[in-house]
């Protein structure tokens, strides 16, 4: 082949290789960012789980039944897969919402400095969970877009990069607290 043909072909192959390497590296970066974001969520969830026993101790004198519910739900295995862990964490979020709603029925508890400090710490942790969840979903969105975009989809298929699911982790502070009335609350209202 004459050099006039080889040079453009060589240039095209060089551009194709550079693009392939760059696209592959984008996939790797996004996958690592997703893992990093999940790790940050996991740390925040562990902080929240460590805070729950303190909330329970403060509320035990007021609402023994509800405290037992949290003690059972707070035993999450570290060996569960992410989907099962999310289901368990969503149950805890719903229960925390109920616990905080119950605190409204007990003015002494609501005005307790320790309870207020713990509630503020919980709010900070919930905010951190929300932010890290949003960051995680942002990286998932970018990875999914790249995975489905042509010609990057060819690289994704060749190297096994697949669509990821968005994280739909509920956060206690995001929804309205339900009104809950248990036996102890009813007795309090009668007085």
CNS distance restraints for C-alpha pairs under 8 A (distance, minus, plus):
assign (resid   1 and name CA) (resid   5 and name CA) 6.73 0.50 0.50
assign (resid   1 and name CA) (resid   6 and name CA) 6.74 0.50 0.50
assign (resid   2 and name CA) (resid   6 and name CA) 6.50 0.50 0.50
assign (resid   3 and name CA) (resid   7 and name CA) 5.97 0.50 0.50
assign (resid   4 and name CA) (resid   8 and name CA) 7.14 0.50 0.50
assign (resid   5 and name CA) (resid   9 and name CA) 6.37 0.50 0.50
assign (resid   6 and name CA) (resid  10 and name CA) 5.88 0.50 0.50
assign (resid   7 and name CA) (resid  11 and name CA) 6.05 0.50 0.50
assign (resid   8 and name CA) (resid  12 and name CA) 6.06 0.50 0.50
assign (resid   9 and name CA) (resid  13 and name CA) 6.18 0.50 0.50
assign (resid  10 and name CA) (resid  14 and name CA) 6.09 0.50 0.50
assign (resid  11 and name CA) (resid  15 and name CA) 6.19 0.50 0.50
assign (resid  12 and name CA) (resid  16 and name CA) 6.10 0.50 0.50
assign (resid  13 and name CA) (resid  17 and name CA) 6.10 0.50 0.50
assign (resid  14 and name CA) (resid  18 and name CA) 6.12 0.50 0.50
assign (resid  15 and name CA) (resid  19 and name CA) 6.04 0.50 0.50
assign (resid  16 and name CA) (resid  20 and name CA) 6.11 0.50 0.50
assign (resid  17 and name CA) (resid  21 and name CA) 6.15 0.50 0.50
assign (resid  18 and name CA) (resid  22 and name CA) 6.09 0.50 0.50
assign (resid  19 and name CA) (resid  23 and name CA) 6.02 0.50 0.50
assign (resid  20 and name CA) (resid  24 and name CA) 6.05 0.50 0.50
assign (resid  20 and name CA) (resid 155 and name CA) 7.09 0.50 0.50
assign (resid  21 and name CA) (resid  25 and name CA) 6.12 0.50 0.50
assign (resid  22 and name CA) (resid  26 and name CA) 6.29 0.50 0.50
assign (resid  23 and name CA) (resid  27 and name CA) 6.45 0.50 0.50
assign (resid  23 and name CA) (resid 152 and name CA) 6.63 0.50 0.50
assign (resid  23 and name CA) (resid 155 and name CA) 7.28 0.50 0.50
assign (resid  24 and name CA) (resid  28 and name CA) 6.37 0.50 0.50
assign (resid  24 and name CA) (resid 155 and name CA) 6.71 0.50 0.50
assign (resid  24 and name CA) (resid 156 and name CA) 7.80 0.50 0.50
assign (resid  25 and name CA) (resid  29 and name CA) 6.07 0.50 0.50
assign (resid  26 and name CA) (resid  30 and name CA) 6.17 0.50 0.50
assign (resid  27 and name CA) (resid  31 and name CA) 6.09 0.50 0.50
assign (resid  27 and name CA) (resid 143 and name CA) 6.74 0.50 0.50
assign (resid  27 and name CA) (resid 146 and name CA) 7.76 0.50 0.50
assign (resid  27 and name CA) (resid 156 and name CA) 7.74 0.50 0.50
assign (resid  27 and name CA) (resid 161 and name CA) 7.25 0.50 0.50
assign (resid  28 and name CA) (resid  32 and name CA) 6.13 0.50 0.50
assign (resid  29 and name CA) (resid  33 and name CA) 6.12 0.50 0.50
assign (resid  30 and name CA) (resid  34 and name CA) 6.13 0.50 0.50
assign (resid  30 and name CA) (resid 139 and name CA) 6.17 0.50 0.50
assign (resid  30 and name CA) (resid 140 and name CA) 7.68 0.50 0.50
assign (resid  30 and name CA) (resid 142 and name CA) 7.46 0.50 0.50
assign (resid  30 and name CA) (resid 143 and name CA) 6.00 0.50 0.50
assign (resid  31 and name CA) (resid  35 and name CA) 6.34 0.50 0.50
assign (resid  31 and name CA) (resid 143 and name CA) 7.42 0.50 0.50
assign (resid  32 and name CA) (resid  36 and name CA) 6.05 0.50 0.50
assign (resid  33 and name CA) (resid  37 and name CA) 6.01 0.50 0.50
assign (resid  33 and name CA) (resid 136 and name CA) 7.74 0.50 0.50
assign (resid  33 and name CA) (resid 139 and name CA) 6.66 0.50 0.50
assign (resid  34 and name CA) (resid  38 and name CA) 6.15 0.50 0.50
assign (resid  34 and name CA) (resid 136 and name CA) 5.64 0.50 0.50
assign (resid  34 and name CA) (resid 139 and name CA) 5.88 0.50 0.50
assign (resid  34 and name CA) (resid 140 and name CA) 6.60 0.50 0.50
assign (resid  35 and name CA) (resid  39 and name CA) 6.18 0.50 0.50
assign (resid  36 and name CA) (resid  40 and name CA) 6.39 0.50 0.50
assign (resid  37 and name CA) (resid  41 and name CA) 6.29 0.50 0.50
assign (resid  37 and name CA) (resid 132 and name CA) 6.17 0.50 0.50
assign (resid  37 and name CA) (resid 133 and name CA) 7.47 0.50 0.50
assign (resid  37 and name CA) (resid 135 and name CA) 6.70 0.50 0.50
assign (resid  37 and name CA) (resid 136 and name CA) 5.10 0.50 0.50
assign (resid  38 and name CA) (resid  42 and name CA) 6.07 0.50 0.50
assign (resid  38 and name CA) (resid 132 and name CA) 7.80 0.50 0.50
assign (resid  38 and name CA) (resid 133 and name CA) 7.88 0.50 0.50
assign (resid  38 and name CA) (resid 136 and name CA) 6.63 0.50 0.50
assign (resid  39 and name CA) (resid  43 and name CA) 6.25 0.50 0.50
assign (resid  40 and name CA) (resid  44 and name CA) 6.32 0.50 0.50
assign (resid  40 and name CA) (resid 132 and name CA) 6.47 0.50 0.50
assign (resid  41 and name CA) (resid  45 and name CA) 6.10 0.50 0.50
assign (resid  41 and name CA) (resid 129 and name CA) 5.78 0.50 0.50
assign (resid  41 and name CA) (resid 132 and name CA) 5.76 0.50 0.50
assign (resid  41 and name CA) (resid 133 and name CA) 6.63 0.50 0.50
assign (resid  42 and name CA) (resid  46 and name CA) 6.15 0.50 0.50
assign (resid  43 and name CA) (resid  47 and name CA) 6.25 0.50 0.50
assign (resid  44 and name CA) (resid  48 and name CA) 6.21 0.50 0.50
assign (resid  44 and name CA) (resid 125 and name CA) 6.21 0.50 0.50
assign (resid  44 and name CA) (resid 126 and name CA) 7.97 0.50 0.50
assign (resid  44 and name CA) (resid 128 and name CA) 6.73 0.50 0.50
assign (resid  44 and name CA) (resid 129 and name CA) 5.90 0.50 0.50
assign (resid  45 and name CA) (resid  49 and name CA) 6.10 0.50 0.50
assign (resid  45 and name CA) (resid  89 and name CA) 7.86 0.50 0.50
assign (resid  45 and name CA) (resid 125 and name CA) 7.98 0.50 0.50
assign (resid  45 and name CA) (resid 129 and name CA) 7.18 0.50 0.50
assign (resid  46 and name CA) (resid  50 and name CA) 6.12 0.50 0.50
assign (resid  47 and name CA) (resid  51 and name CA) 6.27 0.50 0.50
assign (resid  47 and name CA) (resid 125 and name CA) 7.27 0.50 0.50
assign (resid  48 and name CA) (resid  52 and name CA) 6.40 0.50 0.50
assign (resid  48 and name CA) (resid 122 and name CA) 6.66 0.50 0.50
assign (resid  48 and name CA) (resid 125 and name CA) 6.41 0.50 0.50
assign (resid  48 and name CA) (resid 126 and name CA) 7.86 0.50 0.50
assign (resid  49 and name CA) (resid  53 and name CA) 7.60 0.50 0.50
assign (resid  49 and name CA) (resid  74 and name CA) 6.41 0.50 0.50
assign (resid  50 and name CA) (resid  54 and name CA) 7.71 0.50 0.50
assign (resid  51 and name CA) (resid  55 and name CA) 6.55 0.50 0.50
assign (resid  51 and name CA) (resid 118 and name CA) 7.36 0.50 0.50
assign (resid  51 and name CA) (resid 122 and name CA) 7.29 0.50 0.50
assign (resid  52 and name CA) (resid  56 and name CA) 6.12 0.50 0.50
assign (resid  52 and name CA) (resid  70 and name CA) 7.56 0.50 0.50
assign (resid  52 and name CA) (resid  74 and name CA) 7.62 0.50 0.50
assign (resid  53 and name CA) (resid  57 and name CA) 6.18 0.50 0.50
assign (resid  53 and name CA) (resid  71 and name CA) 7.44 0.50 0.50
assign (resid  54 and name CA) (resid  58 and name CA) 6.39 0.50 0.50
assign (resid  54 and name CA) (resid 118 and name CA) 7.58 0.50 0.50
assign (resid  55 and name CA) (resid  59 and name CA) 6.15 0.50 0.50
assign (resid  55 and name CA) (resid 115 and name CA) 6.87 0.50 0.50
assign (resid  55 and name CA) (resid 118 and name CA) 6.66 0.50 0.50
assign (resid  56 and name CA) (resid  60 and name CA) 5.71 0.50 0.50
assign (resid  56 and name CA) (resid  67 and name CA) 5.30 0.50 0.50
assign (resid  56 and name CA) (resid  70 and name CA) 7.53 0.50 0.50
assign (resid  56 and name CA) (resid  71 and name CA) 8.00 0.50 0.50
assign (resid  57 and name CA) (resid  61 and name CA) 7.84 0.50 0.50
assign (resid  58 and name CA) (resid 109 and name CA) 7.94 0.50 0.50
assign (resid  58 and name CA) (resid 114 and name CA) 7.56 0.50 0.50
assign (resid  58 and name CA) (resid 115 and name CA) 6.59 0.50 0.50
assign (resid  59 and name CA) (resid  63 and name CA) 5.83 0.50 0.50
assign (resid  59 and name CA) (resid  64 and name CA) 7.39 0.50 0.50
assign (resid  59 and name CA) (resid  67 and name CA) 7.07 0.50 0.50
assign (resid  59 and name CA) (resid 109 and name CA) 7.16 0.50 0.50
assign (resid  60 and name CA) (resid  64 and name CA) 4.77 0.50 0.50
assign (resid  60 and name CA) (resid  67 and name CA) 6.03 0.50 0.50
assign (resid  62 and name CA) (resid 106 and name CA) 7.51 0.50 0.50
assign (resid  62 and name CA) (resid 109 and name CA) 7.58 0.50 0.50
assign (resid  62 and name CA) (resid 184 and name CA) 7.86 0.50 0.50
assign (resid  63 and name CA) (resid  67 and name CA) 6.45 0.50 0.50
assign (resid  63 and name CA) (resid 184 and name CA) 6.88 0.50 0.50
assign (resid  64 and name CA) (resid  68 and name CA) 6.50 0.50 0.50
assign (resid  65 and name CA) (resid  69 and name CA) 6.83 0.50 0.50
assign (resid  66 and name CA) (resid  70 and name CA) 6.79 0.50 0.50
assign (resid  66 and name CA) (resid  99 and name CA) 7.08 0.50 0.50
assign (resid  67 and name CA) (resid  71 and name CA) 6.41 0.50 0.50
assign (resid  68 and name CA) (resid  72 and name CA) 6.43 0.50 0.50
assign (resid  69 and name CA) (resid  73 and name CA) 6.34 0.50 0.50
assign (resid  70 and name CA) (resid  74 and name CA) 5.70 0.50 0.50
assign (resid  70 and name CA) (resid  92 and name CA) 7.49 0.50 0.50
assign (resid  70 and name CA) (resid  95 and name CA) 7.30 0.50 0.50
assign (resid  71 and name CA) (resid  75 and name CA) 7.08 0.50 0.50
assign (resid  73 and name CA) (resid  88 and name CA) 7.62 0.50 0.50
assign (resid  73 and name CA) (resid  91 and name CA) 7.84 0.50 0.50
assign (resid  73 and name CA) (resid  92 and name CA) 6.59 0.50 0.50
assign (resid  74 and name CA) (resid  92 and name CA) 7.41 0.50 0.50
assign (resid  76 and name CA) (resid  80 and name CA) 7.97 0.50 0.50
assign (resid  76 and name CA) (resid  85 and name CA) 7.54 0.50 0.50
assign (resid  76 and name CA) (resid  88 and name CA) 7.31 0.50 0.50
assign (resid  80 and name CA) (resid  84 and name CA) 6.15 0.50 0.50
assign (resid  80 and name CA) (resid  85 and name CA) 5.95 0.50 0.50
assign (resid  81 and name CA) (resid  85 and name CA) 6.06 0.50 0.50
assign (resid  82 and name CA) (resid  86 and name CA) 6.10 0.50 0.50
assign (resid  83 and name CA) (resid  87 and name CA) 6.45 0.50 0.50
assign (resid  84 and name CA) (resid  88 and name CA) 6.38 0.50 0.50
assign (resid  85 and name CA) (resid  89 and name CA) 6.08 0.50 0.50
assign (resid  86 and name CA) (resid  90 and name CA) 6.02 0.50 0.50
assign (resid  86 and name CA) (resid 169 and name CA) 6.31 0.50 0.50
assign (resid  87 and name CA) (resid  91 and name CA) 6.40 0.50 0.50
assign (resid  88 and name CA) (resid  92 and name CA) 6.40 0.50 0.50
assign (resid  89 and name CA) (resid  93 and name CA) 6.19 0.50 0.50
assign (resid  89 and name CA) (resid 169 and name CA) 7.47 0.50 0.50
assign (resid  89 and name CA) (resid 170 and name CA) 7.89 0.50 0.50
assign (resid  90 and name CA) (resid  94 and name CA) 6.28 0.50 0.50
assign (resid  90 and name CA) (resid 169 and name CA) 6.25 0.50 0.50
assign (resid  90 and name CA) (resid 170 and name CA) 5.47 0.50 0.50
assign (resid  90 and name CA) (resid 171 and name CA) 7.63 0.50 0.50
assign (resid  91 and name CA) (resid  95 and name CA) 6.20 0.50 0.50
assign (resid  92 and name CA) (resid  96 and name CA) 5.96 0.50 0.50
assign (resid  93 and name CA) (resid  97 and name CA) 6.24 0.50 0.50
assign (resid  93 and name CA) (resid 170 and name CA) 6.45 0.50 0.50
assign (resid  93 and name CA) (resid 171 and name CA) 5.95 0.50 0.50
assign (resid  93 and name CA) (resid 172 and name CA) 5.04 0.50 0.50
assign (resid  94 and name CA) (resid  98 and name CA) 6.45 0.50 0.50
assign (resid  94 and name CA) (resid 172 and name CA) 6.57 0.50 0.50
assign (resid  95 and name CA) (resid  99 and name CA) 6.17 0.50 0.50
assign (resid  96 and name CA) (resid 100 and name CA) 6.11 0.50 0.50
assign (resid  96 and name CA) (resid 172 and name CA) 6.62 0.50 0.50
assign (resid  97 and name CA) (resid 101 and name CA) 6.12 0.50 0.50
assign (resid  97 and name CA) (resid 172 and name CA) 5.55 0.50 0.50
assign (resid  97 and name CA) (resid 173 and name CA) 7.78 0.50 0.50
assign (resid  97 and name CA) (resid 177 and name CA) 5.45 0.50 0.50
assign (resid  97 and name CA) (resid 178 and name CA) 6.94 0.50 0.50
assign (resid  98 and name CA) (resid 102 and name CA) 6.10 0.50 0.50
assign (resid  98 and name CA) (resid 177 and name CA) 6.72 0.50 0.50
assign (resid  98 and name CA) (resid 178 and name CA) 6.25 0.50 0.50
assign (resid  98 and name CA) (resid 179 and name CA) 7.47 0.50 0.50
assign (resid  98 and name CA) (resid 180 and name CA) 6.58 0.50 0.50
assign (resid  99 and name CA) (resid 103 and name CA) 6.38 0.50 0.50
assign (resid 100 and name CA) (resid 104 and name CA) 6.99 0.50 0.50
assign (resid 100 and name CA) (resid 177 and name CA) 7.47 0.50 0.50
assign (resid 101 and name CA) (resid 105 and name CA) 7.51 0.50 0.50
assign (resid 101 and name CA) (resid 177 and name CA) 5.78 0.50 0.50
assign (resid 101 and name CA) (resid 178 and name CA) 6.33 0.50 0.50
assign (resid 101 and name CA) (resid 179 and name CA) 6.10 0.50 0.50
assign (resid 101 and name CA) (resid 180 and name CA) 6.72 0.50 0.50
assign (resid 102 and name CA) (resid 106 and name CA) 7.19 0.50 0.50
assign (resid 102 and name CA) (resid 179 and name CA) 7.55 0.50 0.50
assign (resid 102 and name CA) (resid 180 and name CA) 6.35 0.50 0.50
assign (resid 102 and name CA) (resid 181 and name CA) 7.51 0.50 0.50
assign (resid 102 and name CA) (resid 185 and name CA) 7.82 0.50 0.50
assign (resid 103 and name CA) (resid 107 and name CA) 7.42 0.50 0.50
assign (resid 103 and name CA) (resid 109 and name CA) 6.30 0.50 0.50
assign (resid 103 and name CA) (resid 110 and name CA) 5.71 0.50 0.50
assign (resid 104 and name CA) (resid 110 and name CA) 6.33 0.50 0.50
assign (resid 105 and name CA) (resid 185 and name CA) 6.31 0.50 0.50
assign (resid 105 and name CA) (resid 188 and name CA) 7.86 0.50 0.50
assign (resid 106 and name CA) (resid 110 and name CA) 6.13 0.50 0.50
assign (resid 106 and name CA) (resid 185 and name CA) 7.86 0.50 0.50
assign (resid 106 and name CA) (resid 188 and name CA) 7.98 0.50 0.50
assign (resid 107 and name CA) (resid 111 and name CA) 6.07 0.50 0.50
assign (resid 108 and name CA) (resid 112 and name CA) 6.22 0.50 0.50
assign (resid 109 and name CA) (resid 115 and name CA) 6.73 0.50 0.50
assign (resid 110 and name CA) (resid 115 and name CA) 6.80 0.50 0.50
assign (resid 110 and name CA) (resid 116 and name CA) 6.96 0.50 0.50
assign (resid 111 and name CA) (resid 115 and name CA) 7.52 0.50 0.50
assign (resid 111 and name CA) (resid 116 and name CA) 7.00 0.50 0.50
assign (resid 112 and name CA) (resid 116 and name CA) 6.17 0.50 0.50
assign (resid 113 and name CA) (resid 117 and name CA) 6.09 0.50 0.50
assign (resid 114 and name CA) (resid 118 and name CA) 6.17 0.50 0.50
assign (resid 115 and name CA) (resid 119 and name CA) 5.98 0.50 0.50
assign (resid 116 and name CA) (resid 120 and name CA) 6.08 0.50 0.50
assign (resid 117 and name CA) (resid 121 and name CA) 6.18 0.50 0.50
assign (resid 118 and name CA) (resid 122 and name CA) 6.03 0.50 0.50
assign (resid 119 and name CA) (resid 123 and name CA) 6.16 0.50 0.50
assign (resid 120 and name CA) (resid 124 and name CA) 6.31 0.50 0.50
assign (resid 121 and name CA) (resid 125 and name CA) 6.24 0.50 0.50
assign (resid 122 and name CA) (resid 126 and name CA) 6.03 0.50 0.50
assign (resid 123 and name CA) (resid 127 and name CA) 6.14 0.50 0.50
assign (resid 123 and name CA) (resid 173 and name CA) 6.93 0.50 0.50
assign (resid 124 and name CA) (resid 128 and name CA) 6.24 0.50 0.50
assign (resid 125 and name CA) (resid 129 and name CA) 6.14 0.50 0.50
assign (resid 126 and name CA) (resid 130 and name CA) 6.16 0.50 0.50
assign (resid 126 and name CA) (resid 171 and name CA) 6.11 0.50 0.50
assign (resid 126 and name CA) (resid 172 and name CA) 6.89 0.50 0.50
assign (resid 126 and name CA) (resid 173 and name CA) 6.61 0.50 0.50
assign (resid 127 and name CA) (resid 131 and name CA) 6.21 0.50 0.50
assign (resid 127 and name CA) (resid 173 and name CA) 7.88 0.50 0.50
assign (resid 128 and name CA) (resid 132 and name CA) 6.11 0.50 0.50
assign (resid 129 and name CA) (resid 133 and name CA) 5.92 0.50 0.50
assign (resid 129 and name CA) (resid 171 and name CA) 7.33 0.50 0.50
assign (resid 130 and name CA) (resid 134 and name CA) 6.17 0.50 0.50
assign (resid 130 and name CA) (resid 171 and name CA) 6.73 0.50 0.50
assign (resid 131 and name CA) (resid 135 and name CA) 6.23 0.50 0.50
assign (resid 132 and name CA) (resid 136 and name CA) 6.03 0.50 0.50
assign (resid 133 and name CA) (resid 137 and name CA) 6.15 0.50 0.50
assign (resid 133 and name CA) (resid 167 and name CA) 6.61 0.50 0.50
assign (resid 133 and name CA) (resid 169 and name CA) 7.41 0.50 0.50
assign (resid 134 and name CA) (resid 138 and name CA) 6.13 0.50 0.50
assign (resid 135 and name CA) (resid 139 and name CA) 6.42 0.50 0.50
assign (resid 136 and name CA) (resid 140 and name CA) 6.25 0.50 0.50
assign (resid 136 and name CA) (resid 166 and name CA) 7.91 0.50 0.50
assign (resid 136 and name CA) (resid 167 and name CA) 7.37 0.50 0.50
assign (resid 137 and name CA) (resid 141 and name CA) 6.02 0.50 0.50
assign (resid 137 and name CA) (resid 166 and name CA) 5.48 0.50 0.50
assign (resid 137 and name CA) (resid 167 and name CA) 6.25 0.50 0.50
assign (resid 138 and name CA) (resid 142 and name CA) 6.35 0.50 0.50
assign (resid 139 and name CA) (resid 143 and name CA) 6.15 0.50 0.50
assign (resid 140 and name CA) (resid 144 and name CA) 5.98 0.50 0.50
assign (resid 140 and name CA) (resid 163 and name CA) 7.92 0.50 0.50
assign (resid 140 and name CA) (resid 164 and name CA) 6.04 0.50 0.50
assign (resid 140 and name CA) (resid 165 and name CA) 7.19 0.50 0.50
assign (resid 140 and name CA) (resid 166 and name CA) 6.49 0.50 0.50
assign (resid 141 and name CA) (resid 145 and name CA) 6.08 0.50 0.50
assign (resid 141 and name CA) (resid 166 and name CA) 7.82 0.50 0.50
assign (resid 142 and name CA) (resid 146 and name CA) 6.16 0.50 0.50
assign (resid 143 and name CA) (resid 147 and name CA) 5.96 0.50 0.50
assign (resid 143 and name CA) (resid 163 and name CA) 7.10 0.50 0.50
assign (resid 143 and name CA) (resid 164 and name CA) 7.63 0.50 0.50
assign (resid 144 and name CA) (resid 148 and name CA) 6.19 0.50 0.50
assign (resid 144 and name CA) (resid 162 and name CA) 7.57 0.50 0.50
assign (resid 144 and name CA) (resid 163 and name CA) 5.05 0.50 0.50
assign (resid 144 and name CA) (resid 164 and name CA) 6.59 0.50 0.50
assign (resid 145 and name CA) (resid 149 and name CA) 5.98 0.50 0.50
assign (resid 146 and name CA) (resid 152 and name CA) 6.16 0.50 0.50
assign (resid 146 and name CA) (resid 153 and name CA) 6.95 0.50 0.50
assign (resid 147 and name CA) (resid 152 and name CA) 6.31 0.50 0.50
assign (resid 147 and name CA) (resid 153 and name CA) 4.95 0.50 0.50
assign (resid 147 and name CA) (resid 156 and name CA) 5.63 0.50 0.50
assign (resid 147 and name CA) (resid 161 and name CA) 6.96 0.50 0.50
assign (resid 147 and name CA) (resid 162 and name CA) 6.59 0.50 0.50
assign (resid 147 and name CA) (resid 163 and name CA) 6.57 0.50 0.50
assign (resid 148 and name CA) (resid 152 and name CA) 7.28 0.50 0.50
assign (resid 148 and name CA) (resid 153 and name CA) 5.27 0.50 0.50
assign (resid 149 and name CA) (resid 153 and name CA) 5.48 0.50 0.50
assign (resid 150 and name CA) (resid 154 and name CA) 7.08 0.50 0.50
assign (resid 151 and name CA) (resid 155 and name CA) 7.44 0.50 0.50
assign (resid 152 and name CA) (resid 156 and name CA) 6.27 0.50 0.50
assign (resid 153 and name CA) (resid 157 and name CA) 6.06 0.50 0.50
assign (resid 154 and name CA) (resid 158 and name CA) 6.11 0.50 0.50
assign (resid 155 and name CA) (resid 159 and name CA) 6.07 0.50 0.50
assign (resid 156 and name CA) (resid 160 and name CA) 5.72 0.50 0.50
assign (resid 156 and name CA) (resid 161 and name CA) 4.62 0.50 0.50
assign (resid 156 and name CA) (resid 162 and name CA) 6.79 0.50 0.50
assign (resid 157 and name CA) (resid 161 and name CA) 6.30 0.50 0.50
assign (resid 157 and name CA) (resid 162 and name CA) 7.56 0.50 0.50
assign (resid 170 and name CA) (resid 174 and name CA) 7.56 0.50 0.50
assign (resid 171 and name CA) (resid 175 and name CA) 7.51 0.50 0.50
assign (resid 181 and name CA) (resid 185 and name CA) 5.70 0.50 0.50
assign (resid 181 and name CA) (resid 186 and name CA) 6.62 0.50 0.50
assign (resid 182 and name CA) (resid 186 and name CA) 6.39 0.50 0.50
assign (resid 183 and name CA) (resid 187 and name CA) 6.36 0.50 0.50
assign (resid 184 and name CA) (resid 188 and name CA) 6.25 0.50 0.50
assign (resid 185 and name CA) (resid 189 and name CA) 6.26 0.50 0.50
assign (resid 186 and name CA) (resid 190 and name CA) 6.40 0.50 0.50
assign (resid 187 and name CA) (resid 191 and name CA) 6.75 0.50 0.50
